[in-house]
Amino acid sequence: MITWRKSSYSGSATTQSDCVELARLPGAIGVRDSKAADAGHLSLSAKSFADLIARVKRGEESP
């Protein structure tokens, strides 16, 4: 069973907010839109996910 997690900074269940959810998948990290959970997810390797987080923290834009 996959357990999706949303940041505690995302607001309450009754508050509409722009959030992503994360899950540990077999061999990957899953990322999905919390408001469209049934729309699918993006699977990233652990290294790609770590690189993404580092870029976000540095405030970099996508290429």
N, C-alpha and C positions, 0 to 999 in steps of 0.2 A: 504494500500500500504506500502511495506517495503522500507525504505530508507537506502541504504548501504553507509557507510562513510569510506574514506581512509584518513590516516594522511597527513597533509600538508608537512610532512618531507619525503614523499614517492617519490617525484620527480614529473615531469610533466606527462601529458597524453601521450606524445611522447617518454618518457624515459622508457625503460624496467627496472623494479626494482622488488625486492622481497618484496611484501607487502601483508598485509591482510586487509580485509575490515570488518567492524563491523556494526551490525544493531540491533536495539531493536525489539525483536519479542514478541509475546504474551507469557508472563511468562518466557522469556529466552533472552539471548544475542546470536546473530548469528555471527559466524566467518567464513570467506571464503577467498580463494586465489584470489587476484585481477586479476591475469592473467588467471584464470580458473573459472570465475564466474558461468558458467553453469554447473560446475562439482558438485554442491551441497555445503552444508555448515555444520558446526558443531554447535549444539545448546548447550549452557551452562547455568545453573542456574546463577542468579546474584551472589550467594556466590561462586560458582565454578569459575566464571569469575574473581571475585575479588581475589580469591586465586591464580589463574594463573598469574594475573598481579603482585601480590606481589612476587611470585617466580621468575618471569622474572626480576623484579627490583633488586632482591637479587643475580641474576646471577646463580640460581640453575638449574641443569640439570634435565631432566625428570627421574622418577624412573625406 
